[in-house]
Amino acid sequence: MHINIVIAGLALVVASPIAAAAPNCLMSENDSAWVKSSLAAWQEVSTERMKLAAHRAPTILFFDAKCRFERASGSQAWNGEPHSGTVRLPDGNEAPAQVTSFAGRDEKTKSDFFVMALPSVWQAAKIPIATDPKGLTAVFLHEFSHTRQIEPLKSVFAAANAARKMDDDTNDDSLQKHFQSDPAYVAVAEKEMDLLYRAAAEPDDAAARKLAAQALALIEARQKRWFVGDEAYWKNYDDLFLTMEGFGQWVAYAWLADPRGGGMEAGAARDKMKGTKWWSQTEGLGLFLVIDRFVPDWTRRAFAPTPALGIDLLRLAAAPAA
């Protein structure tokens, strides 16, 4: 489910998103119901499953074919206004009113925001996932989870940019696009993914930790072999994007596999979120499945003032049990 990605345990009170300033700007009943259920899904997985501390909600913007609906940070009121095919974003920029889902940050105001096309837009574009409300909620959860990571990872991104500032069009798939023509690199990356998923599924804890240790060794060896010289800057971004995408995929998986959420069997939920061509998402999910199994307090560590990245948490998961 790779959608445009720019980069909240929230204490959300799910209010009706139908209220709007413009009389002709009302969400459809289906869109409104989906918004309410998706916000409730984030509330459930962030507070009940991950035990994340309360966090101020970002500004949230949804849009359909005719109107944009915005709820300001800290507010429960939704304001609607018409658009003419181009949607005004919370940071003052504009975007076409087409299928998209992303989190961002307004550097002028230092405030976070989230933007997503409503289900009716996905349906009109005949996107296959549009027929699956659970799948669209999974997309929402993945992207919305990034708003919770922006602040903790800010210093990590700053350090990475200090080493080499990435181009504006750089995203979580840039590393894959850069190295995917190297068959040796691809073979190692695929072996890492295989080991992580085997570790997550292995019933014996000791054997699972050994598989995780093998995956860790391969990751570290890959980074030492390929991320050298002019390519050394990729190390920071590999660690960051595996952390971000792995967290986002795991959040969606956790909700899908929750009887109170998506209600899917765990294996089916895993396969649904694993089914992507993008390494950062596929490997990232395997990484966090292992982490969640062996590091009970991983969310506290991941959202500490000095956050633990996925690679740091994998080292804890791979260590022999005390």
C-alpha atoms as one frame of an Amber mdcrd trajectory, in Angstrom:
protein
   0.000   0.000   0.000   2.522   2.526  -1.078   0.931   5.928  -1.286   2.638
   9.297  -1.473   4.511   9.622   1.827   5.990  12.870   3.110   7.038  11.941
   6.170  -0.459  10.368  17.323  -1.090   8.144  20.764  -3.703  10.797  20.458
  -6.481  11.460  22.873  -8.992  11.687  20.055 -12.613  12.478  20.685 -14.356
  11.285  17.557 -16.789  14.006  16.610 -19.016  14.037  13.548 -17.054  15.215
  10.502 -20.185  16.354   8.738 -20.362  19.845  10.243 -19.167  22.318   7.642
 -19.028  26.057   7.034 -20.175  25.882   3.397 -23.794  24.704   2.988 -22.921
  22.534  -0.022 -19.938  20.908   1.670 -21.232  17.865   3.470 -19.451  14.514
   3.553 -21.372  11.608   2.156 -22.759   9.214   4.728 -20.253   6.518   3.708
 -17.258   8.866   3.793 -18.323  10.249   7.164 -18.731   6.777   8.662 -15.315
   5.745   7.366 -13.648   8.825   8.875 -15.179   8.182  12.280 -14.251   4.493
  12.260 -10.698   5.148  11.069 -10.048   7.773  13.742 -11.449   5.358  16.307
  -9.116   2.654  14.950  -6.086   4.873  15.593  -7.350   5.624  19.085  -7.689
   1.913  19.798  -4.338   0.723  18.491  -2.308   3.687  19.793  -3.652   3.789
  23.333  -4.767   0.225  23.999  -2.197  -1.782  22.050   0.855   0.490  22.079
   0.126   2.381  25.312   1.406   5.607  23.784   1.121   8.734  25.869  -1.485
  11.329  24.942  -0.313  13.513  22.097  -1.833  16.619  20.536  -3.644  15.707
  17.359  -2.283  17.218  14.147  -4.398  19.242  11.787  -6.369  16.717   9.722
  -7.531  17.343   6.167  -9.822  15.046   4.178 -11.279  15.876   0.786 -13.743
  14.536  -1.772 -14.378  15.522  -5.381 -15.888  18.895  -4.430 -14.877  19.906
  -0.903 -12.060  19.878   1.602 -12.798  19.168   5.293 -10.272  20.365   7.850
 -10.061  19.912  11.600  -7.451  22.142  13.210  -5.021  20.746  15.736  -6.616
  20.703  19.172 -10.123  21.228  17.785 -13.060  18.875  17.321 -14.828  21.096
  14.771 -14.690  20.223  11.078 -14.810  23.079   8.579 -15.728  22.435   4.963
 -15.125  24.561   1.915 -15.392  23.879  -1.817 -12.356  23.336  -4.021 -12.012
  23.421  -7.796  -9.827  20.359  -8.292  -6.883  21.643  -6.299  -6.815  21.293
  -2.525  -5.246  23.880  -0.245  -2.970  22.133   2.246  -2.530  23.183   5.901
   0.978  24.505   5.154  -0.312  26.816   2.402   0.776  24.655  -0.516  -1.667
  23.028  -2.906  -2.178  19.513  -4.231  -4.446  18.009  -6.899  -7.649  16.502
  -5.519  -6.704  12.942  -6.394  -5.872   9.711  -4.578  -3.258  10.429  -1.921
  -2.482   9.929   1.757   0.412  11.543   3.592   1.666  13.215   6.736   3.611
  16.443   6.667   4.990  19.297   8.702   4.568  23.033   8.275   8.069  24.298
   8.972   6.874  27.873   9.295   4.524  27.126  12.178   6.319  23.937  13.337
   2.997  22.120  13.241   2.153  18.689  11.864  -0.712  17.785   9.557  -2.292
  14.823   7.824  -3.962  14.730   4.403  -6.011  11.977   2.744  -8.515  11.595
  -0.059 -11.836  10.235   1.157 -12.993   6.764   0.054 -15.287   8.242  -2.604
 -12.220   9.650  -4.399 -10.493   6.263  -4.351 -13.664   4.621  -5.633 -14.054
   7.124  -8.470 -10.433   6.454  -9.491 -11.192   2.709  -9.491  -8.294   1.964
  -7.141  -8.683  -1.737  -6.205  -8.316  -1.119  -2.495 -11.293   1.272  -2.642
 -13.616  -1.718  -2.446 -12.047  -2.736   0.881 -12.878  -0.325   3.735 -10.492
  -2.208   6.042  -7.729  -1.785   3.494  -8.328   1.968   3.301  -8.291   2.172
   7.091  -4.963   0.319   6.997  -3.631   2.968   4.583  -4.888   5.680   6.936
  -3.284   4.036   9.971   0.050   3.601   8.236   0.264   7.202   7.088  -1.298
   8.720  10.200   1.207   6.853  12.372   3.968   8.955  10.813   2.526  12.075
  12.453   3.378  10.458  15.781   6.982   9.877  14.657   7.759  13.331  13.315
   8.737  14.913  16.630  10.776  11.994  18.085  12.678  11.484  14.825  13.292
  15.171  14.139  16.841  15.143  15.504  17.612  11.891  13.676  16.527  13.396
  10.372  18.542  16.518  11.130  21.675  14.434  11.660  21.041  12.523   8.437
  20.518  15.738   6.493  23.691  17.152   7.987  25.613  14.258   6.444  23.892
  14.759   3.094  20.679  16.618   2.459  18.348  14.556   0.316  16.557  15.926
  -2.737  12.952  17.050  -2.369  11.703  13.993  -4.260  13.626  11.550  -2.055
  11.380   9.166  -0.149  11.387   5.789   1.550  11.816   3.995  -1.788  14.804
   5.984  -3.034  17.319   3.522  -1.631  15.579   0.629  -3.391  15.526   2.507
  -6.688  19.230   3.266  -6.272  20.373  -0.310  -5.528  17.772  -2.549  -7.180
  19.875  -2.988 -10.334  22.633  -4.674  -8.280  21.733  -8.387  -8.065  24.124
  -8.983  -5.149  22.458  -6.255  -3.115  18.989  -7.540  -3.976  19.924 -11.080
  -2.929  21.085  -9.899   0.486  18.014  -7.704   1.008  15.709 -10.595   0.143
  17.562 -12.904   2.537  17.175 -10.355   5.337  13.426 -10.239   4.772  13.146
 -14.027   4.704  15.030 -14.371   7.986  12.937 -11.703   9.720   9.640 -13.334
   8.759  10.966 -16.753   9.715  12.021 -15.337  13.078   8.578 -13.826  13.611
   6.856 -17.128  12.797   9.255 -19.569  14.511   7.436 -21.083  17.538  10.597
 -21.694  19.560  11.854 -18.471  21.152  15.531 -19.459  21.206  15.463 -20.492
  17.549  13.571 -17.321  16.645  16.192 -15.149  18.341  18.933 -16.944  16.398
  17.137 -16.217  13.131  16.757 -12.578  14.187  20.482 -12.450  14.962  21.249
 -13.780  11.492  19.040 -11.102   9.947  20.765  -8.440  12.047  24.197  -9.668
  10.948  23.153  -9.496   7.293  21.772  -5.970   7.674  24.949  -4.757   9.329
  27.142  -6.499   6.743  25.097  -5.060   3.871  25.383  -1.558   5.227  29.155
  -1.927   5.728  29.646  -3.339   2.234  27.547  -0.944   0.192  27.231   2.219
   2.262  30.804   3.419   1.926  32.545   6.411   0.403  30.116   8.625  -1.488
  27.330   6.154  -0.627  27.922   6.228   3.139  25.015   8.617   3.715  22.547
   5.832   2.848  23.151   4.215   6.260  21.213   6.947   8.081  18.313   6.823
   5.656  18.161   3.037   5.601  17.790   2.992   9.382  15.241   5.823   9.342
  13.002   4.537   6.584  12.976   0.965   7.873  11.892   2.450  11.204   9.198
   4.679   9.740   7.782   2.230   7.224   8.087  -0.729   9.565   6.187   1.126
  12.262   3.489   2.230   9.836   3.013  -1.284   8.446   2.973  -2.799  11.930
   0.352  -0.338  13.191  -1.954  -1.277  10.314  -1.234  -4.981  10.878  -1.931
  -4.700  14.612  -5.353  -3.184  13.975  -6.253  -5.637  11.206  -5.348  -8.586
  13.464  -7.241  -7.226  16.477 -10.630  -8.913  17.077 -11.936  -5.486  18.131
 -10.449  -3.910  15.002 -10.149  -5.463  11.575 -10.940  -8.895  12.991  -8.609
 -10.716  10.613  -6.623 -13.842  11.419  -3.062 -12.786  12.292  -1.465 -14.599
   9.377  -3.909 -13.077   6.900  -3.318  -9.597   8.344   0.434 -10.110   8.095
   0.199 -11.243   4.476  -2.061  -8.312   3.613   0.473  -5.801   4.926   3.470
  -7.773   3.625   2.090  -7.809   0.103   4.028  -4.862  -1.285   6.855  -4.485
  -3.786   8.612  -1.925  -1.636  11.503  -3.187   0.489  11.162  -0.573   3.207
   7.597  -1.695   3.916   8.106  -5.445   3.529  11.324  -5.627   5.509  10.115
  -2.998   7.936   7.041  -5.034   8.843   9.141  -8.162   9.398  11.478  -6.102
  11.562   8.681  -4.838  13.803   6.964  -8.209  14.032  10.180  -9.540  15.588
  10.599  -6.466  17.766   7.040  -6.648  19.075   7.545 -10.305  19.960  10.755
  -9.923  21.955  10.955  -6.305  23.191   7.886  -5.708  25.409   8.675  -2.037
  26.031   9.645  -1.168  22.475   7.121   1.642  22.112   8.545   3.397  25.186
  12.020   3.114  23.694  10.913   4.168  20.201   9.254   7.337  21.519  11.833
   8.278  24.133  13.537  11.703  23.959  16.404   9.872  22.248  14.416   7.381
  20.172  15.556   3.836  19.505  15.430   3.050  15.790  14.338  -0.258  14.341
  17.922  -1.505  14.055  18.520  -0.687  17.746  15.401  -2.562  18.783  16.339
  -5.544  16.605  19.611  -5.819  18.517  17.597  -6.160  21.713  15.263  -8.690
  20.120  18.143 -10.802  18.802  20.018 -10.915  22.107  19.810 -14.277  23.937
  17.207 -14.323  26.679  18.622 -13.504  30.108
